[in-house]
Amino acid sequence: MAETIGFVGLGIMGLPMSKNLVDAGYDVVGHNRSQEPVDELVDYGGEGADSPQAVAEQVDVVITCLPDSPVVESIVRDDDGILAGLSEGMTVIDMSTISPTVIEELAAEIEDAGAEMLDAPISGGEEGAIDGTLSIMVGGNEDVFDANEELLAAMGETVTHCGPSGAGQTTKACNQIVVAAQMVGVSEALVFAQKAGADLDAVVEAISGGAAGCWTLDNRAPSMIQGDFDPGFFASYQYKDLRIATDAGEAFGAPMPQTGIAHELYKSMETTGRGDDDNSGVMQIIEDLAGEEARVD
């Protein structure tokens, strides 16, 4: 068991995940672009570091949880980045959602430095990060996965090895295709119910118990009909993830008709200034088209 863990990226997901590692008995050294979450981690029992390099120099395993491919590349490759602080035998685990091809490139550079890399994107939203119930989809060498499975289990309830480097990101793209389909489908259903004059609470309760039952109905629909779109997972991140999925679909020749529509709806959230809303806030775009909000009194 690696005893000292570095955590770079203490955002809405990363901070509670790092706290769960402290609770599990790991020594955690954190870094973030803004200082406030680092201070919160330190108050919780962790330590802070001034740069990704300084994190890597103090730990056995470095975890990153960052917004997109360019940020991950910068954090790894900058002069004061993770690569500058790596030593032989270490492991880097990227838990961001980024391009599979970028992961493969970074993994090769990290291996050249004598270390190993896993791509381990996550699903479950802020609630899952807080509760330690995330689904973690892992790509990379199976022996490296086995060596770090206990560490990952401190942050997630379902930890699955999906194949070689990049396979975790491919699996996460599949996850986001389905998540977006749920969000858009539930949004359409609720706006339709509103237009037809149905009781929205009753609609949610009734269809949640049948074949339409899904995570979005159970965890987001009650707040959606209240107009509560405080983020558990930013719509801008969902849009970014769908860009990754559609780009990959183009590269591999996989048809994605539904995902293409969802991509455009989340693009509209960005262009209308709602990218910082929860990804369930895509209902607002459907409401714009309908000219009516789906809300309970």
C-alpha positions as CSV (number, residue, x, y, z in Angstrom):
1,M,0.0,0.0,0.0
2,A,1.4,3.4,-1.1
3,E,1.3,5.6,2.0
4,T,1.8,9.1,0.6
5,I,-0.5,10.3,-2.2
6,G,-0.3,13.5,-4.1
7,F,-3.5,15.1,-5.4
8,V,-3.4,17.8,-8.0
9,G,-6.7,19.4,-8.8
10,L,-8.8,20.1,-5.7
11,G,-12.0,21.2,-7.4
12,I,-15.6,20.2,-6.9
13,M,-14.7,16.5,-7.3
14,G,-11.0,16.4,-6.3
15,L,-11.3,18.0,-2.9
16,P,-13.8,15.5,-1.4
17,M,-11.9,12.7,-3.1
18,S,-8.7,13.8,-1.4
19,K,-10.5,14.0,1.9
20,N,-11.7,10.4,1.5
21,L,-8.0,9.4,1.1
22,V,-7.2,11.1,4.4
23,D,-10.1,9.3,6.0
24,A,-8.7,6.0,4.6
25,G,-5.4,6.6,6.4
26,Y,-3.2,7.9,3.5
27,D,-0.9,10.9,3.9
28,V,-2.1,13.3,1.2
29,V,-0.2,16.2,-0.3
30,G,-2.4,18.5,-2.4
31,H,-2.0,21.3,-5.0
32,N,-4.5,23.5,-6.7
33,R,-4.3,26.6,-8.8
34,S,-6.3,28.5,-6.2
35,Q,-5.2,28.3,-2.6
36,E,-8.5,28.0,-0.7
37,P,-9.1,24.3,-1.4
38,V,-5.5,23.5,-0.5
39,D,-6.0,25.3,2.9
40,E,-9.2,23.2,3.4
41,L,-7.3,20.0,2.7
42,V,-4.6,21.0,5.2
43,D,-7.2,21.8,7.8
44,Y,-8.6,18.3,7.2
45,G,-5.3,16.7,7.9
46,G,-3.5,16.8,4.6
47,E,-0.5,18.9,3.5
48,G,-0.1,21.5,0.8
49,A,2.5,22.0,-2.0
50,D,3.4,24.9,-4.1
51,S,3.5,23.1,-7.5
52,P,2.8,19.8,-9.2
53,Q,6.5,19.1,-9.2
54,A,6.7,19.7,-5.4
55,V,3.8,17.2,-5.0
56,A,5.5,14.5,-7.1
57,E,8.8,14.9,-5.2
58,Q,7.1,14.0,-1.9
59,V,4.8,11.1,-2.7
60,D,4.5,7.5,-4.0
61,V,1.5,8.1,-6.3
62,V,0.3,11.3,-7.9
63,I,-3.4,11.6,-8.7
64,T,-4.7,14.3,-11.0
65,C,-8.3,15.4,-11.3
66,L,-8.5,18.3,-13.8
67,P,-10.9,20.0,-16.3
68,D,-9.6,19.1,-19.7
69,S,-6.8,17.7,-21.9
70,P,-4.8,21.0,-22.2
71,V,-4.7,21.5,-18.4
72,V,-3.6,17.9,-17.8
73,E,-0.9,18.2,-20.4
74,S,0.3,21.5,-18.8
75,I,0.3,20.0,-15.3
76,V,2.4,17.0,-16.4
77,R,4.8,18.8,-18.8
78,D,5.4,22.3,-17.5
79,D,8.8,23.1,-16.0
80,D,7.4,22.8,-12.5
81,G,5.1,19.9,-13.6
82,I,4.7,16.4,-12.5
83,L,7.3,15.0,-14.9
84,A,9.9,17.2,-13.3
85,G,9.3,15.7,-9.9
86,L,8.9,12.0,-10.8
87,S,11.2,9.3,-9.7
88,E,11.5,5.7,-10.9
89,G,8.8,3.3,-9.7
90,M,6.2,6.0,-9.1
91,T,2.6,5.9,-10.5
92,V,0.6,8.7,-12.0
93,I,-3.2,8.2,-12.0
94,D,-5.2,10.7,-14.1
95,M,-8.8,10.8,-13.0
96,S,-9.8,13.6,-15.3
97,T,-11.9,13.1,-18.4
98,I,-9.7,13.8,-21.4
99,S,-8.9,12.5,-24.9
100,P,-7.7,8.8,-25.1
101,T,-5.0,9.8,-27.5
102,V,-3.6,12.4,-25.1
103,I,-3.5,9.8,-22.3
104,E,-1.5,7.5,-24.6
105,E,1.0,10.2,-25.3
106,L,1.4,11.2,-21.6
107,A,1.6,7.6,-20.6
108,A,4.5,7.1,-23.0
109,E,6.4,10.1,-21.6
110,I,5.8,9.0,-18.0
111,E,7.0,5.5,-18.8
112,D,10.2,7.1,-20.3
113,A,10.7,8.7,-16.9
114,G,10.6,5.3,-15.2
115,A,7.1,5.6,-13.8
116,E,3.7,4.1,-14.7
117,M,0.4,5.7,-15.6
118,L,-3.2,4.8,-15.3
119,D,-6.1,6.6,-16.8
120,A,-9.0,6.4,-14.3
121,P,-11.9,8.8,-15.2
122,I,-14.8,8.9,-12.8
123,S,-18.6,9.1,-12.8
124,G,-21.0,9.8,-10.0
125,G,-21.0,13.6,-9.6
126,E,-20.2,15.6,-6.5
127,E,-22.4,13.3,-4.4
128,G,-20.3,10.3,-5.4
129,A,-17.1,12.2,-4.7
130,I,-18.2,13.1,-1.2
131,D,-19.7,9.7,-0.4
132,G,-16.8,7.7,-1.9
133,T,-19.2,5.9,-4.2
134,L,-17.8,6.9,-7.6
135,S,-17.6,4.6,-10.5
136,I,-13.9,4.5,-11.6
137,M,-13.0,3.2,-15.1
138,V,-9.4,2.3,-15.4
139,G,-7.0,1.9,-18.3
140,G,-3.4,0.8,-18.1
141,N,-1.2,-2.1,-17.1
142,E,-3.1,-4.7,-15.1
143,D,-0.3,-5.2,-12.6
144,V,-0.2,-1.5,-11.9
145,F,-4.0,-1.5,-11.6
146,D,-3.8,-4.4,-9.1
147,A,-1.2,-2.5,-7.1
148,N,-3.4,0.6,-6.8
149,E,-6.9,-1.0,-6.6
150,E,-7.1,-0.5,-2.8
151,L,-6.2,3.2,-3.2
152,L,-8.9,3.7,-5.9
153,A,-11.5,1.9,-3.7
154,A,-11.0,4.5,-1.1
155,M,-12.7,7.0,-3.5
156,G,-15.0,4.7,-5.5
157,E,-17.6,2.0,-5.0
158,T,-17.1,0.4,-8.4
159,V,-13.5,0.1,-9.7
160,T,-13.2,-1.6,-13.0
161,H,-10.1,-2.4,-15.1
162,C,-11.2,-1.7,-18.7
163,G,-8.1,-2.6,-20.7
164,P,-4.8,-1.0,-21.8
165,S,-3.9,2.7,-21.6
166,G,-6.7,4.9,-22.9
167,A,-9.4,2.2,-22.2
168,G,-10.6,4.1,-19.2
169,Q,-11.2,7.2,-21.2
170,T,-13.0,5.3,-23.9
171,T,-15.3,3.8,-21.2
172,K,-15.9,7.2,-19.7
173,A,-17.0,8.5,-23.2
174,C,-19.5,5.7,-23.3
175,N,-20.7,6.7,-19.8
176,Q,-21.2,10.3,-20.9
177,I,-23.1,9.3,-24.0
178,V,-25.6,7.6,-21.7
179,V,-25.6,10.3,-19.1
180,A,-26.4,13.0,-21.7
181,A,-29.1,10.8,-23.2
182,Q,-30.8,10.5,-19.8
183,M,-30.5,14.2,-19.1
184,V,-32.0,15.2,-22.4
185,G,-34.7,12.5,-22.3
186,V,-35.8,13.4,-18.8
187,S,-35.8,17.1,-19.8
188,E,-38.0,16.5,-22.8
189,A,-40.4,14.4,-20.8
190,L,-40.8,17.0,-18.0
191,V,-41.3,19.9,-20.4
192,F,-43.9,17.8,-22.3
193,A,-45.7,16.9,-19.0
194,Q,-45.8,20.6,-18.2
195,K,-47.2,21.6,-21.6
196,A,-49.8,18.8,-21.3
197,G,-50.9,20.0,-17.8
198,A,-49.8,16.9,-15.8
199,D,-48.6,17.0,-12.2
200,L,-44.8,17.0,-12.4
201,D,-44.2,15.4,-9.0
202,A,-46.6,12.6,-9.9
203,V,-45.0,12.1,-13.3
204,V,-41.5,11.8,-11.7
205,E,-42.8,9.3,-9.1
206,A,-44.7,7.2,-11.6
207,I,-42.1,6.8,-14.3
208,S,-39.2,6.4,-11.8
209,G,-40.7,3.0,-10.8
210,G,-41.0,1.6,-14.3
211,A,-38.9,0.9,-17.3
212,A,-37.9,4.6,-17.5
213,G,-36.3,4.4,-14.1
214,C,-32.7,5.8,-14.2
215,W,-30.1,7.8,-12.2
216,T,-31.3,11.1,-13.5
217,L,-34.9,10.6,-12.5
218,D,-33.9,9.5,-9.0
219,N,-31.2,12.1,-8.4
220,R,-31.9,15.1,-10.6
221,A,-35.6,15.3,-11.6
222,P,-36.8,16.5,-8.2
223,S,-34.5,19.4,-8.3
224,M,-35.0,20.1,-12.0
225,I,-38.7,20.8,-11.5
226,Q,-37.8,23.1,-8.6
227,G,-35.5,25.1,-11.0
228,D,-32.5,24.1,-8.9
229,F,-29.5,23.7,-11.1
230,D,-26.7,24.2,-8.6
231,P,-23.8,22.2,-10.0
232,G,-22.9,18.7,-9.0
233,F,-21.3,18.3,-12.5
234,F,-20.9,21.5,-14.6
235,A,-22.8,21.6,-17.9
236,S,-19.6,23.0,-19.5
237,Y,-17.8,19.7,-18.5
238,Q,-20.6,17.7,-20.0
239,Y,-20.2,19.6,-23.2
240,K,-16.5,19.0,-23.1
241,D,-17.0,15.3,-22.6
242,L,-19.4,15.1,-25.5
243,R,-16.9,16.8,-27.7
244,I,-14.4,14.1,-26.7
245,A,-17.1,11.4,-27.5
246,T,-18.1,12.8,-30.9
247,D,-14.4,13.4,-31.9
248,A,-13.7,9.7,-31.0
249,G,-16.8,8.6,-32.8
250,E,-15.6,10.4,-35.9
251,A,-12.1,8.9,-35.6
252,F,-13.4,5.3,-35.2
253,G,-16.3,5.6,-37.6
254,A,-19.0,5.0,-34.9
255,P,-22.4,6.5,-35.6
256,M,-23.6,8.9,-32.8
257,P,-26.9,10.5,-33.9
258,Q,-28.3,11.0,-30.5
259,T,-25.0,12.1,-29.0
260,G,-24.7,14.7,-31.8
261,I,-28.0,16.3,-30.8
262,A,-27.0,16.2,-27.1
263,H,-23.7,17.9,-28.0
264,E,-25.6,20.7,-29.7
265,L,-27.9,21.2,-26.7
266,Y,-25.0,21.4,-24.3
267,K,-23.3,23.8,-26.7
268,S,-26.3,26.0,-26.4
269,M,-25.9,26.0,-22.6
270,E,-22.4,27.4,-23.1
271,T,-23.5,30.0,-25.6
272,T,-26.4,31.2,-23.4
273,G,-24.1,31.6,-20.3
274,R,-25.3,28.5,-18.4
275,G,-22.2,26.4,-18.6
276,D,-21.7,26.7,-14.8
277,D,-25.1,25.2,-14.1
278,D,-25.5,21.5,-13.4
279,N,-25.7,19.3,-16.4
280,S,-29.3,18.6,-15.7
281,G,-29.8,22.3,-16.5
282,V,-30.0,21.3,-20.2
283,M,-33.8,21.2,-19.4
284,Q,-33.6,25.0,-19.7
285,I,-32.7,24.8,-23.4
286,I,-35.8,22.6,-24.0
287,E,-37.8,25.1,-22.0
288,D,-36.5,27.9,-24.2
289,L,-37.7,26.0,-27.3
290,A,-41.1,25.3,-25.6
291,G,-41.5,28.9,-24.4
292,E,-42.5,27.5,-21.0
293,E,-40.8,26.4,-17.8
294,A,-41.5,23.0,-16.2
295,R,-41.8,23.9,-12.5
296,V,-43.8,22.9,-9.4
297,D,-45.3,25.6,-7.3
